Amino acid sequence: MHNRRFLISLLVSSILLVSAQTRGDDRILTLDETLKELDSLPGSGAVFHWDPLFQAGVFSSSEQYVSFRIGMPGESDLIILNGRDILSLPLPFLEKGELRFPQAFVRALKQALEAPVPADDPIKFRIAAIIVDPGHGGKDTGAVGTHTIAGTSLRVEEKAITLQVAKDLHNRLSRKFPDKQVLLTRDKDTFISLDDRVAIANAVPLKDNEATIFISIHANASFNKHVRGYEVWYLSPEYRRIVIDQSKYSDAQEVVPILNAMLEEEFTSESIRMAESIVKRFDETLSSALPSRGIKAEEWFVVRNVRMPSVLVELGFLSNETDAGLLTDETYVKHFSEALYKGIMDFVEDFEHS
């Protein structure tokens, strides 16, 4: 069973409340029994993905999918069809560590996934825009490291490193994805406030089946000159925020908190997947030269205020002589941007083909 992410539309366009008809059948099915019930779906039956982090899953056919979370035995709640429509059903639950599915859930699931999708009703999700954010700039130098390397005094500023890597990354992504908007929050040594960076990202127009992702690039510093390595941060799941456009639901305000909570979980889940993809590629490309500090959660302003999957990448420590030397080496700058590019490409392809 694959550990895959829990998909929800990044912009929910319509709501359909459907109550399950139990028809007197309260039988409980195992996962294998449920998949057998779904064998007749278009294509090759149903595919199941489970995300243990959020205790949530996805059943998908060749054209449609249903996202759900688990509950307690006998509990009913809302699940999502194709990222837009909502069904009220008895929830799957865990019993001795194994998933169990109420018959009413399985029956409604099969009926929903068997329904034909109109030709003019696209549900295929895609990344429409990639925002690359070079940290700092202008009057804000960011971290600064001064070292003597091979007898030469070297001053390294974070704002210059992040811009160099970001521009190379932008060029790579633009060539790879000509059908997507690939945007830089700055393309020269200018000061851009954190609010403005967030506004640039949140202002990208999207269709209902489209998403934006946000990658903020930084370099680190520490009082301990021996600290080294790269790391990738995502927004802590404990941080709560408004990520949904409440104006779309003036006639259905009672579902706004539910949808917002679902989207918060989705953004966090996707951000973790993107962080994992980037760290994996960093490990492949750079781990022989500098250590990995892994994936971490934090409430960075520039990440917590964008309404989309987002990560903050720390390339290395400018306070460390070895890291600073690598970050000013043209060959390694290319390695950093290449690893970022491959990690983002992996995530985009995974997102769009799942």
N, C-alpha and C positions, 0 to 999 in steps of 0.2 A: 504494500500500500504506500503510495507516494505521500510525502509531507508537502502538500501544496497549499497555496494561499486561498483565502476566503474572498471571493470576488463580489463586489457590490458596485453598481454604477456610480461614478464619481459625481454625476449630476442626475438626480432622480427626476424623471419627466412626468410620470403619471402614477396614480395610485388606484389599485383595484382591491377592495376588501372582499375576500371570499371565505365563507365558513365551510369547514369540512363536514361532510355528511358521513357519520359513522355507520349508519345502516345496521346498528346493533352488533357490529363486528369489532370486538376489542382485543383481537389477537395481537401478540407481540412477535415481531420477526427479527431474526439475526441479520447482520449485514449481507451474508451470503444469500439468505432467503430473499432479502430485498432486491439484490442485484438480479436474482433469478426472475423475480416478478417483473423486472424492467428489461428483460432480454428482448422483448418484442419492439422496443423503441426504434425509431428510424436510425439507420446506420448499423452499428453493432451493439445495440443496447445502451446501457448507461455506464458512464465512467464516474468513479467516486474519488474525491480528493479530501483529505482530512488535515486540518491544521491544529495540532495539539496545543500550540501556544494560546490560541483563543477558543479552544474547544468548539470549533465550528467546522462545517463541512460543505461540500458542493457536490451535487449530482448533476451531471451534464449529459445531454444527448448530442447528436451531430449538429444541432442548431440552437438548442436552448439549454439553460441551466437554472438550478434552484439552489440558493444559499440558505443555510440554516445554522442555528446554534443549538446546543443541547440544553435540556432543562431537567426538572425532576419528573419522576414517573407520574403520569396523569396531568402534567402541566401543558397548557396550550399557550401559544404566542404567535407572533408574526414571523413569517419567512418571506424571502424575496425571490421572485421569478424574473429572470433576465435582467436583474439589477434595477427594475422599475416598478413592477407590480407586486402587491403584497397579498399574501394568503394567510388566513388565521387557521392554524392547524395544531393538533397534538404534537408536542415536540419529541424528537428522539432523546434517549437518555442513556447513561452508562449504568451497567449492572455488572459488578465484579470486574470492572475494567474493560468490558466489552460493550460495543454499541448495540442498542436495541431500538427498533422502529415500530411504532404503533401502526396497525393495519390501515387506519384512516389516513395517516400521513402518507403511507406508500400508495394507497389508491389515488389520493389527490395529486401526489407527485407524478404518478404515471399519466394521469389525465392531462396535467399541465404540460408535460414534456411531449406528449403525443400531439397536442394541438398544433395545427399548421401555422407557420409564421408568414405573415403577409410579405410579399416581395419588396414593398416599399417601407418595411419596418426593420431597419438594421439594428441588430443587437450585438454585432461583433465589436468588441472593444478594441481601441487603438490608442496609442500614445500620440497625441497631436502636436505636443510642444515639449521641448526639453529646455529648461532654464539653467544655464551655467553661470554661477555667481562667484567671480573672483573676489575674495575677501579684501576689505580695506580699500585704500586708494587715496590719492591726493594728500591732504593734510594728515590723514590717518595712515601712518606707516605700518601699523600692526606690530607684530613681534620683530625685534631687531637682534641680529647676532654679529659680533665682531671677533674675528679670529685671525691668527697668523698661520697661513698655510704655505709651506715651502718658502718661508722667508718673506712672504708678501702679506700685508695686512688686508683683510677681506671684511667688508661690511655687507651684511645680507639683510634686506628688508622684505618682510612678508608680502607687502603689497605688490612688489615686482615679481616675486616667485609665483604668486597665485595668478597674476595676469598672464604670465608667460605660459603656464600650464593650461589655463583656461582657454586661451586663444588657440593653442594647438589642439586641445580637445574639441573646441567648437569646429575647427576645420575638419577634423576626422568625422565627427557626428554629422555635419552638413553633407559631406560626401556620401556617407553611408545611408542617410535618411533624407533624400531630397524631397520626400512628400511631407516632411514634418517641419514645424518651426523650431529652429535651434537658435536660441537667443542668449546673448551675453548681457548681464546687468550693467557692465561697463566694459569698454573695449580700449580704454587708455587710462592714463594715470590721473583719474578724477575721483573726487569724493562723492560717494553715493550713500545717503543715509540708509539705515536699516529699514525704516518705514518705506522708503522709495523702492528698495530691493523687493520687499514684500509686495508692494503695490504693482510692480512690473509683473511679478509672477501671477498674482491673483487676477490681473486684468486681461489675461489671454482669453480670447473668445473661444468657446468650445461647443461642439454639438453634444447631444445627450449621451452618445456612446464614446465620447472622447475624454482623455485625461491629460494632465500636465504633470511632469515630474521636475523636481528642483534639486540641484546639486550645488552646494556651497563649498568652495575650496579655500583652505586655510593652511597655515604652518604654525607649529607649536613653539612654546618656550617654557623653560623651567629654571628655578633657582639652582637645581641640581644639574650641573653641566654634563653628568654622565647619562642622563635619561635620554633614550633614543626611541625612534620607531614611528610607524604610521598607525592611524586608528580612524574608525568611521563611527559617527554619532547619529542617532535618530532621536526623535522626541519621546520622552518618557511617557509610557501609557497612563501614568497617574495624572498627567496634565490634561485638564478638561478645557475645551474650547468650542466655539460655534463654528462649524464647518459647512453648514447647509444654508442655502439661500431661503430664509424663512418667508420671503415675499411670495414665493411660488405656492405657498400652502395657506393662504389667507382663509380658505374655506375648509381647512382640515388641520387646524392648529394642534389637535390632540395627538397627531402622529409625529409632529416635528421633533420632540425629544427622543423618540424611538429611532427615527431615521438619522438624527444627528449622532446618537451613540453608535449606531451601526457604521456610519461613515468614519467616525473617529477610530473605531477598531480597524476598519479597512485601511485607512491611511497609515496607521501604525504597523499593521501587518505587512503592507506593501513596502513601507520604508525599511523594515527589517530585512525583507527579501532583497531589496536593492543594496542595502549595506552588506549583506552576505555575499552577493555577487561581486561587489567591488573588492571586498577583502580577499575573496578567493583569487581574483586576478592579480591583486597586489602580491599575495603570497607566491603565486607562480612566477611573477616577473621580478619581484624586488626582495624577496625574503633572504636571498643569499647576501644582500648588501646591507640591509637594515631590518630590525626585528618588527614583528607585528604586535600591536597592542590590542588588536581585536575590535569588537563591536561594543559600543557603550550607549547608554541612554542619558540624555540631559535635556534641559529646557532652554536651548539656545533661542534667542529672540527671532533670528532670521529663519529658523526652522519652525518654531512653534506658531508663527503667525501666517504661514502660507497654507492654503487650503488644498493640499495635495500631498502625495507621497514625497518625502524629502529627506535628504541626508546632509551631514556636514562632514567633510573629509579633512583630516589633519595629515599633511604629507610627511612631516618629520619635525624634528626640534632644531630650530635655528640657534638655540643656545648650546647645542652640541656640535663640536667641530666636525665630526664625521658626517652627520646629517646635513649640516650647512654646506659642506663640500659637495655632497651628492646633489643637493638642490640648486647648486650653481654650476653643475656640470651639464653641458648641453646634451650629452648622451643620456644621462639619467633623467633630465627633464623630459626627454622623449619617452623614456621608460614609464615615468609617472603618468603622463597623459595617455600613453598606450594602454596601461593597466586600467585607468579610469574609463577609457573608451570601451574596452572589452567588457568590463563589469556592467556598464550601462547598457551596452548592446545585448548582453545576456539577459538582463532584466526585461528590456523592452520586448525581445523576442519571446521570452517566457510569458509575459503579460498578454501579448497579442495572440499567442497560439495555444493558450490553455483553454 
